[in-house]
Amino acid sequence: NCSRLLYLDLSNNSLFGALPSSIAALTSLRTIRVNDNSLSGSLDSSLFLRWQQVQEIDFGGNAFEGRVPDVDLEVSRQLAKIDLHGNFFNGLGTIQGSYSGNGASDDASMELYLDNNKLTKFPSSLKRLKGFSAVSLRDNNITSLPLWGVYQNDTAFLGYASTVPGKENQPTGMVCPWNLPFMHSRSQDSPPPHWPDLRLLDLSGNSLGVSMEHLLSLAMHAPSLVTLRCSGCNLMGRPPTGKWFKWRLVERPDGSGCNTRPALNLLLHVDFSNNAGIRDCDIVELASEAPKVKCSRCRRFATPP
């Protein structure tokens, strides 16, 4: 009986075949690592929900397929890292709750790595990620980005009033003026992403085929963002600077309108390399906004003058 087992590391062996269903019975696990084997097959959607004490899940470097199991951070309150890189997952299950950092709300360190899988679109379950500090989706087959929070009439739907005490996760219906060039194309009525704690977003190696404005309009909803990587993503247009890295709109606490707040003012590392569609890039101007920028035109890192 291994029901009290806390730590299981089977990484870097020659394991193959399906993951034994009995592993779900190890309900006391804090860490499980089966990375870098030849395990295959799909995973039960409720697998991760069985491990209510788990802190780290590493299934990377195998041949798992299908959808990633559901995650509920109200159930698995200790969970801080999920690494599923190097598999064949083509979808992501639901993500509910928010990471609390062992009860410390200011300790946002939940990390999710889905690099080198078979995702073909940006997962909708990543729209609300309170408490997540890192999301990496590099080297998948994602061919677009969602138009979250955009109307055709140049307004943005502020779906989550992060400045209103007690209303952090409630849709408000508040509409505030916005001015983003790509809005003149197609869009949809949908609340914006809720990424208040996200510090790393890596989309490199996906042929997104979107404009720089589109990418940065999403990134602006991550005010804590430090690193943004989108190398080899078939980005198009000119990298916007200035206001793009400084301001965003949020609802006033009394609900009477909107105010500007700093946006991307913590951004330090930007990688837009290997994007042939980027044009008229002023690397010095861009670097003045983000101290370490890699641009496809210059193909080097630049620092502010």
Secondary structure, 3 states (H helix, E strand, C coil): CCCCCCEEECCCCCCEEECCHHHHHCCCCCEEECCCCEEEEECCCCHHHHCCCCCEEECCCCEEEEEECCEECCCCCCCCEEECCCCEEEEECCEECCCCCCCCCCCCCEEEECCCCCCCCCCHHHCECCCEEEEECCCCCCCCCCCCCCCCCCEEEECCCCCCCCCCCCCCCEEEECCCHHHHCCCCCCCCCECCCCCEEECCCCCCCCEHHHHHHHHCCCCCCCEEECCCCCCEECCCCHHHHCEEEEECCCCCCEEEEECCCCCCEEEECCCCEECCCCHHHHHHHCCEEEECCCCCEECCC
